[in-house]
Amino acid sequence: MREQEVEEDRIVSGRDARTVKSGDDAGVTEEGIDRPLTIALVVDTIGNQGNGTSNSALQWAAELRRQGHHVRLVGIGAPEYPARVNHVPLVSWVAAKQQMQFAEPSDTLFRTAFRGVDVVHIYMPFKFGRRAAKIARQMGIPVTAGFHLQPENVLYSAGPLRYIPGMERFLYWLFRQWLYKRVDHIHTPTEMTASLLREHGYKGVMHVISNGYAPRFTARAPLAPDAAAHVPFRVIASGRLAHEKDQITLIKAISMSRHASDIQLVIAGTGPLRRYLTFRANRRLKRKADIGFHRNADMPALLRSCDLFVHCSIADIESVSVIEAMACGLVPVIAASELSAASQFALLDESLFPVRDATMLARRIDWWIDHPDELARWGATYARHTREHYSVEASVHRFVDMEREAMAQGAR
């Protein structure tokens, strides 16, 4: 009966259910459960902080070290174990617009970086990560992996390919064949992602762990209700300038707002649609919009200078940008989409609107502008809720639990 309970509870939040239910020996090595680990994080693109996966890897590496563990970053831009760029015709050009590069596998690099590590964690299912996983197994090192690239996001960047029937299911199958079918422990940032993987035949144990937010994203001092109603009212969005992020709906919504002349739009990001979005904003909005790249280090101050955060994305695995905005005390207004996990962050109906519905989004924006007292109160509530549930410190503790379980399973 005990084994049956374990098998049925395959998706967990935080510490994996099989660790909890299997007693105190789970994850324990001869050196003890609390000994510091040496973990290799394998990420194609590490040095580019315009990429969400890169930001998350760097953030987790810093927190792992702060908690006393040893981290070896392996990939393009890594300080100690840098990889060369793998130029893939056409594909690399498209990926570069999303602030991503593919790394060139190197057995020498992997064997050097993995010597003496306890566990290897792979971020992406591409050639670099697949080869790294193979070398780690040859060296007898446990391998875990994260699922950070949603096939739906890939298809939105693939032009007409996304209209071919069955392409989405094919990509889930391809990623599984490439990497995840050989990985027993998979990190997924949200329950939605874990459910999608199960639907597509992924068999590994899913560890649902938020990517979390860095502690420098802190809330500003509470504003008096009347202070929130200043002009211009700054609405901000953050993310890649790509079709699936659907920033065009936000531009349309602001142009339809009753307060359109008092709203300034900020979209922090870079991507293939920058010129298009800038052109449309210039044509439709009464105030000049700020659309373009902002360094990640500058994002806390930028967020705190704004009044409302809007997230229109159609497909998202987690949406760390929403977490960061909430941590800074901004109320979010989020698109409710079947392919996006971001709507899980909404604490009230006024923080949601139907995906692609510019008219309803305009109403939501107007409601928050018309209710500055509620904006101030809920901004503080969102900041407090985020501190309690999405800190990177708690996420990394759970990640280490996953790594210890993988090590214990490999040792049996």
NORBELCOR-V180393 format. One record per helix or strand of 3 or more residues. SS is the DSSP state (H for helix, E for strand). FROM is the first residue (numbers start at 1). TO is the last residue. If there is no record, write none. Layout:
SS,FROM,TO ; SS,FROM,TO
This chain:
H,2,8 ; E,11,13 ; H,17,21 ; E,38,45 ; H,52,66 ; E,70,76 ; H,91,96 ; H,107,114 ; E,119,122 ; H,127,138 ; E,142,147 ; H,151,156 ; H,159,163 ; H,167,178 ; H,180,182 ; E,185,188 ; H,191,199 ; E,205,208 ; H,225,228 ; E,233,238 ; H,243,245 ; H,247,256 ; H,260,262 ; E,263,268 ; H,274,284 ; E,290,292 ; H,296,304 ; E,308,311 ; H,320,327 ; E,331,336 ; H,342,345 ; H,349,351 ; E,352,354 ; H,358,370 ; H,372,389 ; H,392,411
